[in-house]
């Protein structure tokens, strides 16, 4: 079999970015690394900051797709 054009769907990941409210570290995470919750029909994520171990939050507007090669 011959591959005419390799797709990159398996290489795309959705990541989210947030800034820790405690130590101000900028964090990037994938959805499976966070606890998902809703508040008034809005999706948000809770993550533990790996620098200071405090919980910080991100909303759905901070997502973007990246391609890992």
N, C-alpha and C positions, 0 to 999 in steps of 0.2 A: 504494500500500500504506500502511496505517495502523499505527503502532506503538501498541499498547494499554498496554504496560508495558515500559519499557526495562530490560533486565537489566544487572547490573554485573559479570558474570563476567570480562570483559576488563579491568576496572579493579582486580581483586583481585590482590595480589602477596603472596607470602610473604617476610617479612624476618626476619633474625636480628639479635640484639643481643649484643654482648660488650664487655668492658672490656679495653683493652690492658694487658698485664702489665708493660710497660716504662714507659709514660708516663701510664697511667691514663685515657686518653681513652676515652669511651664511643662505640662504633662501631655503626652499623646497616648491614647489607649484604644483598644478594640472593644466592641460591645460585649464580648464574652468575658472581658476582664473587669466589668463593672456590674453593679446592682442596678437594674432598671426599675424605675417607678414612674407613676403618673401623678400629676397634680393639676386639677381642673382641665383635664383632657390634654395636657402637655407632657411629653415624654422627657424625663431627665435621668441622669446617671449619677450614681455615687461611686467614687473611687477612693482608695486609700493612697495617700501620697507616699511614695517610696522614700522620700527624703525625711519627712517629719512624722510620718505615720498618722496624720490627721485625715479625717474624711473631708473631701471636697466634692463639688458638684459641677456637672456640665449639662447643658441642654442640647436638644436635637439640632439646633442651628449651627453648632460647632463641628458638624461632620463634613468629611471630604473623602473622596476616593483616591487611593494611591495604588500604583502598580509596582509590585516587587518583581524584579528580574534577577 
